[in-house]
C-alpha cells in the first residue's frame, strides 16, 4: 500500500486511463481520475470494485485472463467497456502483469476511441466538401461578395445567392414548365453553441458535417445554402414533392449515422425537415418560401425525424 501511495501522483499524471488491479478477481486498488470519469464512477467508489465489472460480457474477462497467461501482456486491443450506468463505449485496451512489492498486479490502460472516430468522420467529410466546393467554384458564372454568396463556415451558398437562384428557377418554370421544390433541414439535438470557440465548437463541427452531407446528396443543378438561424436550405429544380420527400428521408437516415462528442459523451445526430413546392399559379418564390417556413416550424414542433410537407 505504501508503494501505491508513492506512485499515486505519477498515476494521476498519466495521459489516458490507468487502473491497477488484483490479478485474481480484478479488484481495483488504484486508478487515476480520467479512468473514474470515463467509467462514470466516483473515484472513491471505483476502488474495491472489480475491473471485470466494466466489461460488457463475462467472456471478455475470461479471454483477458487466458491471453495474459499465454503472453503476459495485451497491447492496444480494440474492444468495449461499460460504464456504471450501462453505457458502452469503444476503447483501445492494454493490460500487463507487473510485480509491485513482490505482489502481482494487473495494469490496465485504455483510451476512448469516440473522439478519434468523430474526428475521422469530420476529416473525411471535410475532404469531400473541399473537393465538391472546388467543382462548384469552377462552374460559377456570377460574381459577388463571398459574405453574401458563400457561407464561410460550411462552404455552402449564402442566402443572397439562394434567393437569386430561387427567382431564376421560378422564371424558368413559368417559361418552360416543370417542377420546383425546396427543402429546409434543422438539427434538433445540436450541442449548445460556444461563441468564443468559433469554428472549434462542437455545434459548428456538427453543422459542417450536416452541410457536407447535404452537398454529397444533391445533384449539380441543386443548391444548398445556410440561413442565419443555421437551417440548411436546398433548392431542387425539376423536382416534385415526391422527389423532395425522398431526399429528405435519405438525409435524415444518413444524419442518424453521424455521431459527435459533447461534454465527454457520444451523441447521435438528428434533424427535422420542412418541404414545399412551387404551385402552377404562382409567379414568384415568396409563397413557396412562406409555406416552407410554416412546414419547418411544424416539423420542429414534432421533433427528430419529422418531415412536414406543404405543397
ABEGO torsion letter per residue (X at the ends): XAAAAAAAAAAAABBEBBBBBBAAAGBBABBBAAAAAAAGBBAAAABGBBAAAABABAAAAAAAAAAAAAAGBBBGBBBBBBBAAGBBBBBBBBBBBBBBGGBBBBBBBBBBAAAAAAAAAAAAAAAAAAAAAAAAAAABABBEBAAAABBAAAGBBBAAAAAAAAAAAAAAAAAAEEBBBBBBBBBAABBBBBAAAEAABAAAAAAAAAAAAAAAABBAABBBBBBAAGBBBBBBBGBBAAAAAAAAAAAAAAAAABBBBBGGBBBBBBBBBBBBBBBAABABAAAAAAAAAAAAAAAAAAEBGBBBBBX
